[in-house]
């Protein structure tokens, strides 16, 4: 299983996931032209993409959807609430509605779970291919404890680490916006993300990708150091900070590697 984060932040979000039998995008908050350029660097085109999964309908996750629909014909996965919130019309024959468990091709299983954001129908994903696993959580005010058993001890965690609470409260944002961000329907802070990771990571965990950092209320080193300190006993886990304007190197986990660590 591979993940390539193409963009992450308040100006646009998009990731490419690849398993043995499928390639799919999560969110399309970047332009179609930027997507094409990033794919070209990997010797891919949009014809190599099998599906798009949407986490929610906010613009920084859907800005590129209108043009993408014109140039592609793969399926768009969402739920009814997300579809209603979109400012773009999608033909019904292109939409696949989420079930709690969906399958892409033969080997890729995706558990869809609710997140808590001020966007109707927002979701996260647990992606499983054979014994490889990826948790994908972005734009949520908190993570419901009932999902902890589902999400524990996975190989890769892509998780929002949006803001430093002190920077946010001391910063220039108006009061109502600060309250929105720290609410249960806002965004995860560095401290909250670190606490969740401490509970979730296990022996199988190899990578953590800290995502959706605020441009004004966070810094890469603060986000990294907060999670690194929480996981100081797990120096073997690589922590990577996703960027807004620069794609990350592709991250891959292999079944044999996971078995060797157990």
Secondary structure, DSSP 8 states (H G I E B T S, - for coil): -EEEEEE-STT--EEEEE-SS-EEEE---S-HHHHHHHHHHTT--GGG--EEE-S---HHHHTTHHHHHHH---EEEE-HHHHHH-SS---GGGEEE--SEEEETTTEEEEEEE---SSTT-EEEEEEETTEEEEEE-S-S---GGGHHHHSS-SEEEEE--B-HHHHHHSSS-HHHHHHHHSTTS--BHHHHHHHHHHH--TT--EEEEE---SSS--HHHHHHHHHHHTTT-TTSEEEE--SSS----EE--HHHHHHH-
